[in-house]
Amino acid sequence: MSKFPYVYAWNTGRVLDDGWADIRFVRSETSTRDGGLTQGEAPPEQDVYGWCEMGDDGRLVAHYHREEVFGPYENMTKLWFALFDGAHLDPPHLALLAYADGRFPTGTVLTEQQFADAGVKKDDLFGFVAKLTWRKGDPIVQQIYTHPDWRRRRIMIAMFGVADLVNSCGGYSPGKLLYGGEITTEDGERVREAFNGSSRIVPRIGSFDGQS
């Protein structure tokens, strides 16, 4: 797989409804490191590959697509998401769940309250096809999981993109990209291969099954 271009976040200075900031992610062929938050002059429109907006139903919608990674947009697995805030946990973290049942428009991100208000049954909560958790403030990845029936569709790569957007637009750690890789599972090692060379991937020191 070819190496991903480096990326950074651009703050437009606008605020979306419900306090979400209008922060966009931009590819860069000249940078030497991922991450960072900038303001000021707008980047070329063709370099913007990720942004959020408010849908007609008042819910956040995350747009994320990189053709060099996923191919044509119509070939991507269409997902909606639920974001759970584990502020009460130690350490505090966020959990993003991905669903592929078409219940909501592609890219919709429901907060925990919106998820409950939507009348999603408890049994459906566990119908997610992928899960990604990371710490608040310092966005080191805590867990990644893709259901076996949904693997090899680059869903987790899309999850990282949406999580970066939510993490910045929600003000949890603006401009910082999720990172990790010290201790991983097989799923984690597949993500490492996809992000090969990125500064967001740190050297591996062990695995959850005790291998190193």
C-alpha positions, 0 to 999 in steps of 0.5 A, a space after each residue: 500500500 502506498 504511504 498516506 500523505 501527511 495531514 493537519 487540521 485547519 480551524 475555519 473559526 466557525 462554530 457549528 450547532 451544539 458547540 461543534 467547531 468547524 475544523 477540517 482535515 487537510 492533506 499535505 505533500 510538503 509537511 514532514 509530520 502528521 498533526 497540528 492545528 492552523 488558522 488563517 488562509 483556507 487551504 486548497 479545496 481539493 486538499 480537504 478530505 475530512 470535515 463535519 457539518 450539521 445534518 437536517 435532523 440536527 445531528 452531526 455528520 462527518 465526511 471522510 473520504 480519501 480516494 487513494 485509500 478507499 477508491 471511489 466513494 460509492 465503493 466505501 462501506 456506508 457507516 453511521 456512528 455513536 459517540 460515548 463519552 467516558 468522562 467518568 472513567 479513569 482515565 477518561 476516554 471516548 468510544 466510537 461505535 460504527 454501524 452499517 445497517 443504514 438506520 441513519 444517513 452515512 456519516 451521522 454521529 449520534 451522541 449518547 443522548 441522541 442515541 437514547 432518544 432515537 429509540 435504539 433498542 439495547 440489543 441493537 447497541 451491540 450490533 456495531 461492526 467496529 469500535 474505537 476508543 481513545 483517551 480524552 486530551 491525550 488521544 492515545 488509542 485504547 482499543 480497536 475492534 472490527 467484527 470478523 464478518 466486516 474485516 478487510 473493508 478498511 472500516 477501521 481506517 475510516 474509523 480513525 478518520 471520523 474519530 480524528 474529526 470528532 476529537 477535534 471538532 468536539 474540542 477534546 484535543 483539537 488538532 491532535 491525531 489519534 495515535 498508538 501502537 505500543 501494545 496491539 492486537 492483530 487488528 492493531 497490526 493491520 492498522 499499523 501496516 496501513 499507516 506505515 511511516 506515519 508519526 501517529 504510529 509508535 514502536 510496538 513493545 508487546 501484544 495483548 496475547 503476550 507476544 512481542 
